[in-house]
Amino acid sequence: MSHPHPELGPPPKLPDGALRVTPLGGLGEIGRNMTVFEYGGRLLIVDCGVLFPEDEQPGIDLILPDFTSIRDRLDAIDGIVLTHGHEDHIGAVPFLLREKPDIPLIGSKLTLALIEAKLAEHRIRPYTLEVKEGQRERIGPFDCEFIAVNHSIPDALAVALRTPAGLAVCTGDFKMDQLPLDGRLTDLPAFARLAEEGIDLLLVDSTNAEVPGFIPHERDILPVLRQVFDKADRRIIVASFASHVHRIQQVLDAAHEFGRKVAFVGRSMVRNMGIARDLGYLRVPGGLVVDVKTLDDLPDEDVVLICTGSQGEPMAALSRMANRDHQIRIVEGDTVVLASSLIPGNENAVYRVINGLTRWGANVVHKGNAKVHVSGHASAGELLYFFNICRPRNLMPVHGEWRHLRAAANLGQATGIPKERTVIAEDGVVVDLVKGVARISGKVQAGYVYVDGLSVGDITETSLKDRRILGDEGFVSVFVVVDSTTGKVVGGPHIQARGSGIEDAAFGPVVAKIEEALGRAAQDGVSEPRQLQQLIRRAIGKWVSDTYRRRPMILPVVVEV
């Protein structure tokens, strides 16, 4: 089993007739999925998604893949294939198209409709090619075949890439629900046909590789929703991903059955469900959906709200309701349903929202206490079945954290895929398929690119470290005026603390230490402001650490007169 090492250098020139695979996101993490394929000097990108920030990334809105390795090769990109419309697969497309707006986008009808609506907000009109399962398209040197897969959003596709180097298959996100709500099964006969042709490299969704057995059917949720609706005496508020059309359909069906009206809350929810309805993916009985502004005219027992925020996102509707920062106020007896999974890393944020809602008297129904969600990713039993169908010559698990990638690799080996033909990589690690054998050949830059408001890429790890220190320990500012000729202190030190838990008056004992340090510096002829700032920082930092066992950020300012 191959795996990357920190000492990997840049990859060599790609041999003639070989296929290069470079994941720029989605390996070692849940999200930011993006893989670059190269053949004959041309590039094809599969997916271009975002990762959502965690608690240790304060102030960050989104995390993008790093485009550095392809930035000077944008003219060589023949297209971006989008497997489905979830944010972790399409969310970074606007940021790449800002750099070259005419890169073609290839995807299914719903996927393209969702990304076109997103791009409209960025004032980008993309070039698109709509495809559907069973279709084959030549995209540069890549002969692409699209295959239907079942996922938690309609119209998801896998893609098979044929080049003279061999056949590579990307599953995208998929599961094998045999009773899907829309009747659209994962096309196992198509994968079996590809297996007869010979799959040289299989890139497989690994998210649920640790989960034993088979994922329950999506339709199993409806009876549970009926029970929730039957018991609820007041409003029902359902939080879901804004793109989870199947789940929203089940909520609409239950609301219609129990005679309730439905209102969508949140810009992305309203937009996406409007698109799904207009394209026929969401069936909405007449008169069922009403504007949120009309809810005040309806009795609570006749109302269902569908909103975003199932992952505890601080600016989403549900979080704001929990914080009493939304026009919709949670009251005693409301029922809130979190109809989604917990993305790893979001647990604290989600439970914080659940506690906030419970505080105001809501009955919160979530995956932990009711079957209101089933995953959209194949579990171990399904993956074993899938590997036996595909029989790939080389396996590369993708779309998962390290534990998921290794679990998928182990499952593949259990079905007979040789250990030496199983490649576990991480973001930026380059895998070359040469003469039918996949091997790691190098590594390119693939770090996190942070979006903070309108700023893209300006926030560094150092900036985040400073933010974490400020959030955890606060800061202490020290203002000193020195004589530019003698170096002696003529004003200050003036000390102020914020967020450190230390009163300004408590810094009296350290003033003498700072003056003493600056006095010695003047005697030694040290007068450069940067050096004096370092002396102040060390003096006050040691005192605060010794006295309070704290390490606030210290901001010394030295002014010469």
Disulfide bonds with the S-S distance in Angstrom:
none
